[in-house]
Amino acid sequence: MAQRRMFSLKITDTDAFCEMPLSAQALYFHIGQRADDDGLYSGVKGLMAKVHASADDLNILIAKGFVIDRGDSIYLVKHWRINNYLRNDRYVPSEYQDKLKGVYLKTNGSYTLDENQGKPLLQSNNVGIPMVSLDKDSIGKDR
């Protein structure tokens, strides 16, 4: 797992994000900081205690579509690929590959559970698609 994470202003400057309580915003940042290279995180309950967030904060993140509950206390950061760019040679697939089944990648780079809105995240060989940046200001693959 990478030690550096990014957050896009395209996500954190939205009204939907800014209208959330600061404790929910902080929980989002902490989940994003700790998530694996596919955007999955499994230690939310312990993290909530550490950052003084409540179950209501997590429920707000889910209801507003900032994280997706994948069951078994594993959460997926919906805008992971908008927030982060990771070179293919540094990408480490999540240990929770089964939680990526049924997840689709929209053209804007966000994750969805609606198969009509994107392409399957997992390829037929059951390996995650390496991270790519969809931001026009990102470093191109030829640099």
Disulfide bonds with the S-S distance in Angstrom:
none
